[in-house]
Amino acid sequence: MNRTNRTNRTGALPQEPVGLRDGPVYLDHNATTPVDPRVTAAALPYLMQDFGNPSSSHALGRRPHEAVEQARADVARLLGAGPGDVVFTGSGSEANLLALRGSVLSPSAPRSHVVTQATEHPAVLATCAALARHHGTQVTVLPVGADGLVEVDLLEDLLARPASAATAGERSVVSMMAANNETGALQPVRELAAVARRHGALVHCDAAQAAGKVELDVEDLGVDLLTVVGHKMYAPKGVAALHVRAGLDLEPVVYGGGQEGGLRAGTENVALVVALAAAARLAAADLAEGVPERLALLRDRLHRGLEQLHPGGVVLNGPVRERLPNTLNVSLAGVVAHDLLAALPGVAASTGSACHSGQHTPSPVLTAMGADRDRALGALRFSVGRWTTPADVDLALEEIARAVR
């Protein structure tokens, strides 16, 4: 693999993290993104001179407090929300837990029914299972089609049918992700939310993969709760945010002090909160400058190259159009994805399957979409990002061609 070609960058790209220069071609941005150097620079002062507790009333706490509140406004702006509607958490999984458990156990308006769909992130599906196990919550998991999308009519039929008090709309929470982490499939959140709201249900959306890649506006989408995650948008791991519609009464996820509107006790990690805000500002700039369109061109370049390498043996997993601009999930006929990736030290990508005691288990996402075992085990996910170039894609194709041969 010709490593020198990795430096063939266009002048339009921002400074890249050092780790990208020396490692493999990184095509796994849906797993995690490298931290943007501009995000690091924004966070550093709050690890050093501005170290005070943001809840302290003295001078050393004042600047951290102001930084947290400014960060709240910056994240809210990316989502079309109000600053007071943003709650910082330690991860997307925690934000999802706060949204779902908080709604079910709401002090003033508890909910007894959660509706989700089969390809949701495990953070949502496992939370639903725990709510059913520990609180008797009724859980309905809607199926998806071969493209991974939920039919809006299914939700309409569920919420409209004569039902027990447990499944009545006003006692339900509907949780639908914006974009699938494996296939990039973009769920029809706006249409699903309109149905849910018409029947009095709350709506939560896990937008971890969508933030910064597609436009998000909580008012336009019609959602009550929405999750965004730092390490999916070029901020460090360990910080996320939940949009909570004003007036919504949730049970806290962490008890103690009054931080984060009383919903998540514990002294805020100011540096990471500031990092998330910096990432949100950069994400908004990317959307305005057409970066998603550039990523879609790279994604499609990779897809065409794979089809040339493996004629007639490349199957797209997920919708052709309604998917993230950076995500390509394909199955290669006659190929076990784990084995191929093991032969690709120069390319970082993912499979959706898991390995237990040497046995590979097909991706639950692809299985829910109706893929057979061979297709699911042959699936590879490639996800390009802010610093990916055509040269990177071509080098990855060279490496893949060698491994397939």
C-alpha positions in Angstrom: 0.0 0.0 0.0 1.5 3.4 -1.0 1.4 5.3 2.2 2.8 8.5 0.6 -0.5 9.0 -1.3 -2.2 9.5 2.0 -0.8 13.0 2.1 -2.6 13.9 -1.1 -5.0 16.2 0.6 -7.0 19.1 -0.8 -6.4 22.5 0.5 -10.1 22.8 1.5 -9.8 20.2 4.3 -9.1 21.4 7.9 -6.1 20.3 9.9 -6.4 16.5 10.5 -5.7 14.7 13.7 -2.2 13.3 13.9 -3.4 9.7 14.3 -5.0 9.7 10.8 -1.7 10.3 9.1 0.1 7.2 10.3 -2.6 4.6 10.8 -4.7 2.6 8.3 -7.2 4.3 5.9 -10.0 5.1 8.4 -13.4 4.2 7.1 -15.1 3.5 10.4 -16.5 7.0 11.4 -19.8 5.5 12.5 -18.0 3.6 15.2 -16.2 6.7 16.4 -14.7 9.9 14.9 -11.2 11.2 15.5 -11.3 14.3 17.7 -11.0 17.5 15.6 -7.9 19.5 16.6 -10.2 22.6 16.8 -12.4 20.8 19.3 -9.3 19.8 21.4 -8.1 23.4 21.4 -11.5 24.6 22.6 -11.6 22.1 25.5 -8.0 22.5 26.8 -8.4 25.7 28.8 -11.0 23.9 31.0 -8.6 21.2 31.8 -6.0 23.7 32.9 -6.5 27.3 34.0 -10.3 27.4 34.0 -10.6 24.3 36.3 -13.3 25.7 38.7 -16.5 24.0 39.6 -19.3 25.6 37.5 -21.6 25.5 40.5 -19.2 27.6 42.6 -20.1 31.2 43.2 -16.5 32.5 43.3 -14.5 33.8 40.4 -12.9 30.5 39.5 -16.3 28.9 39.0 -17.8 31.8 37.0 -16.0 31.1 33.7 -16.7 27.4 33.7 -20.4 28.1 34.5 -20.5 30.6 31.6 -18.8 28.0 29.3 -21.4 25.3 30.1 -24.3 27.7 29.4 -22.8 28.8 26.2 -22.2 25.2 25.2 -25.9 24.5 25.9 -26.8 27.3 23.5 -24.4 26.0 20.8 -25.7 22.5 20.9 -29.3 23.7 21.0 -28.7 25.8 17.9 -27.6 22.7 15.9 -30.9 21.1 16.9 -33.2 24.0 16.4 -33.9 23.9 20.1 -33.9 26.3 23.0 -30.8 26.4 25.3 -32.9 25.5 28.3 -33.9 22.3 26.6 -30.4 20.7 26.5 -29.3 18.3 29.2 -25.7 17.1 29.1 -25.0 13.4 29.8 -22.0 11.1 29.8 -23.0 9.1 26.7 -25.7 8.5 24.2 -26.7 5.3 26.0 -27.3 7.4 29.2 -29.2 10.0 27.2 -31.4 7.3 25.8 -32.0 5.8 29.2 -33.0 9.2 30.6 -35.4 9.7 27.7 -37.1 6.4 28.0 -36.9 5.5 31.7 -37.5 9.2 32.5 -40.7 9.2 30.5 -42.0 5.8 31.8 -41.3 6.9 35.4 -42.3 10.5 35.0 -43.5 11.9 38.4 -46.5 13.7 36.8 -47.3 11.8 33.6 -46.0 8.2 33.7 -46.1 6.1 30.5 -46.8 2.4 30.4 -46.1 1.5 26.8 -42.9 2.0 24.7 -42.9 1.6 20.9 -39.7 1.1 19.0 -38.5 -0.8 16.0 -36.3 -3.8 15.3 -33.1 -2.1 14.1 -32.8 0.4 17.0 -29.4 0.7 18.7 -29.0 -1.8 21.6 -29.0 1.2 24.0 -32.7 1.6 23.2 -33.7 -2.0 22.9 -31.9 -3.1 26.1 -33.5 -0.2 28.0 -36.9 -1.3 26.7 -36.2 -4.8 27.9 -35.2 -3.5 31.3 -38.3 -1.4 31.6 -40.5 -4.4 30.8 -38.5 -6.6 33.3 -38.4 -4.2 36.2 -41.5 -2.0 35.8 -43.9 -4.1 33.8 -43.8 -1.7 30.8 -45.4 -3.0 27.7 -43.0 -2.9 24.8 -43.9 -3.1 21.1 -41.1 -3.6 18.6 -42.3 -2.8 15.0 -40.7 -4.7 12.1 -38.8 -3.1 9.3 -38.8 -3.8 5.6 -36.0 -5.1 3.5 -34.6 -1.6 3.3 -34.6 -1.3 7.1 -37.3 1.3 7.2 -40.5 1.3 9.3 -43.8 1.7 7.5 -45.6 4.7 9.0 -49.0 2.9 8.7 -47.8 0.2 11.2 -47.4 2.9 13.9 -50.8 4.4 12.9 -52.5 1.0 13.1 -50.9 0.3 16.5 -51.8 3.5 18.2 -55.2 3.9 16.6 -56.6 0.4 17.3 -59.0 0.1 20.3 -56.6 -0.8 23.1 -56.2 -1.3 26.8 -55.1 1.6 28.9 -51.6 0.3 28.7 -51.3 0.9 25.0 -53.4 4.0 24.6 -51.5 6.7 22.8 -51.4 9.1 25.7 -49.7 6.4 27.8 -47.1 5.6 25.1 -43.5 6.7 24.2 -42.4 6.2 20.6 -38.6 5.8 20.1 -37.3 5.8 16.6 -33.7 6.4 15.6 -32.9 9.1 13.0 -30.2 7.0 11.2 -29.1 3.4 11.6 -25.5 2.9 12.7 -24.9 -0.1 10.4 -26.8 0.7 7.2 -27.2 4.5 7.5 -30.9 4.0 6.8 -32.8 7.3 7.6 -36.1 6.5 9.3 -39.1 8.7 8.4 -39.0 10.4 11.8 -41.1 13.4 10.8 -43.9 11.2 9.6 -43.7 8.8 12.5 -43.7 11.6 15.0 -46.7 13.2 13.4 -48.6 9.9 13.9 -47.4 9.6 17.5 -48.2 13.1 18.5 -51.7 12.9 16.9 -52.4 10.0 19.3 -50.9 11.8 22.3 -47.7 9.8 22.5 -44.3 11.2 23.4 -41.6 10.9 20.7 -37.9 10.2 21.3 -35.3 10.1 18.6 -31.8 8.7 18.9 -29.9 11.0 16.4 -26.4 9.9 17.4 -25.5 9.0 13.8 -27.4 11.7 12.1 -26.1 14.8 13.9 -23.8 16.8 11.6 -24.5 14.6 8.6 -28.1 15.6 7.9 -30.1 18.6 9.0 -31.8 18.2 12.4 -34.5 20.5 13.7 -36.6 19.2 16.7 -39.5 21.5 15.8 -39.6 20.4 12.2 -39.3 16.7 13.2 -41.9 17.1 15.9 -39.9 15.2 18.5 -40.0 15.7 22.3 -36.7 14.1 23.1 -33.6 13.8 20.9 -30.1 12.3 21.6 -26.8 13.5 20.2 -23.4 12.0 20.9 -20.0 13.7 21.0 -17.8 11.0 19.7 -19.9 10.5 16.6 -19.3 14.1 15.6 -15.5 14.7 16.2 -15.7 15.4 20.0 -14.1 13.1 22.6 -15.9 10.1 24.0 -17.8 10.5 27.3 -20.1 13.4 26.5 -23.6 13.6 24.9 -26.7 15.6 25.2 -30.5 15.1 25.3 -32.9 17.6 24.0 -35.9 17.7 26.4 -38.9 19.6 25.3 -39.8 22.4 27.7 -42.4 21.4 30.2 -41.7 17.7 30.0 -41.4 16.1 33.4 -38.9 13.2 33.5 -37.6 11.1 36.3 -33.9 11.9 36.8 -31.2 9.4 35.6 -28.8 10.3 38.4 -29.9 11.6 41.8 -28.2 14.1 44.0 -27.5 17.8 43.2 -29.5 20.1 41.0 -27.2 20.0 38.0 -28.7 19.7 34.5 -32.1 20.9 35.6 -32.1 18.2 38.3 -32.2 15.4 35.7 -28.5 14.4 35.9 -26.7 15.1 39.2 -22.9 15.4 39.3 -20.5 18.2 38.6 -20.4 18.8 34.8 -17.3 17.8 32.9 -16.8 21.3 31.6 -14.0 20.4 29.2 -16.0 17.7 27.4 -19.2 19.9 27.4 -17.2 22.7 25.7 -15.8 20.1 23.3 -19.3 18.9 22.3 -20.3 22.5 21.7 -17.3 23.2 19.5 -18.1 20.0 17.6 -21.7 21.2 17.2 -20.5 24.5 15.7 -18.3 22.7 13.3 -21.1 20.3 12.3 -23.3 23.3 11.6 -20.6 24.8 9.4 -20.1 21.4 7.6 -23.9 21.3 6.8 -23.8 24.9 5.5 -20.7 24.3 3.3 -22.0 21.1 1.6 -19.7 18.6 3.3 -22.4 15.9 3.4 -22.5 16.1 -0.4 -18.8 15.6 -0.7 -19.0 12.6 1.6 -21.8 11.1 -0.5 -19.5 11.3 -3.6 -16.8 9.4 -1.7 -19.2 6.8 -0.5 -20.5 6.2 -4.1 -16.9 6.1 -5.4 -16.2 3.3 -3.0 -19.4 1.5 -3.9 -18.5 1.6 -7.6 -15.0 0.5 -7.0 -16.2 -2.5 -5.0 -18.6 -3.5 -7.8 -15.7 -3.4 -10.3 -13.6 -5.6 -8.0 -16.4 -8.1 -7.4 -18.7 -8.0 -10.4 -22.2 -9.2 -9.7 -21.3 -10.1 -6.1 -22.0 -6.8 -4.3 -25.3 -6.3 -2.6 -26.3 -3.0 -0.9 -27.7 -3.4 2.5 -30.2 -0.6 3.2 -32.0 2.0 1.1 -30.5 3.5 -2.0 -31.5 7.1 -1.2 -32.8 7.4 2.3 -29.5 6.8 4.1 -26.6 8.8 5.5 -24.3 10.4 3.0 -21.2 8.9 4.5 -22.3 5.2 5.0 -22.0 2.2 2.8 -23.0 -1.3 4.0 -22.5 -4.0 1.4 -22.4 -7.8 1.4 -19.7 -9.5 -0.8 -20.8 -12.8 -2.2 -18.6 -15.7 -1.1 -16.8 -13.5 1.5 -16.9 -13.7 5.3 -16.5 -10.1 6.4 -14.5 -10.9 9.6 -12.0 -12.9 7.5 -11.7 -10.1 5.0 -11.1 -7.4 7.6 -8.5 -9.6 9.3 -6.6 -9.6 5.9 -6.9 -5.8 5.7 -4.4 -4.2 8.1 -4.3 -1.1 6.0 -8.1 -0.4 6.2 -10.2 0.3 9.3 -13.9 -0.7 8.7 -16.5 -2.8 10.5 -18.9 -5.7 10.3 -22.2 -5.9 12.0 -21.7 -9.5 13.2 -20.2 -10.6 16.5 -17.7 -13.4 17.3 -18.3 -15.7 20.2 -15.9 -18.6 20.9 -14.8 -18.6 17.3 -18.4 -18.6 15.9 -19.7 -15.6 14.0 -23.2 -14.4 14.7 -25.1 -12.5 12.0 -25.9 -8.8 12.6 -29.3 -8.4 14.3 -29.9 -5.4 12.1 -29.5 -7.3 8.8 -31.4 -10.2 10.2 -34.3 -8.0 11.0 -34.2 -6.7 7.4 -34.6 -10.3 6.1 -31.0 -11.0 5.1 -30.0 -14.6 5.1 -27.0 -15.9 7.1 -24.5 -15.8 4.3 -25.4 -12.3 3.3 -25.3 -11.0 6.8 -22.0 -12.6 7.5 -20.6 -11.1 4.3 -21.6 -7.6 5.3 -19.1 -4.8 5.6 -19.7 -1.3 6.8 -17.6 1.6 5.5 -18.2 5.1 6.8 -16.2 8.0 5.5 -15.6 11.3 7.4 -14.3 14.8 7.4 -10.8 14.1 6.3 -11.4 11.2 3.9 -10.2 11.9 0.4 -10.5 10.2 -3.0 -7.0 9.0 -2.5 -8.0 7.3 0.7 -10.9 5.5 -1.1 -8.6 4.4 -3.9 -6.0 3.0 -1.5 -8.7 1.1 0.4 -9.9 -0.4 -2.8 -6.4 -1.5 -3.7 -6.0 -3.2 -0.3 -9.4 -4.9 -0.6 -8.6 -6.1 -4.1 -5.4 -7.7 -2.8 -7.2 -9.4 0.1 -10.1 -10.7 -2.1 -7.6 -12.2 -4.6 
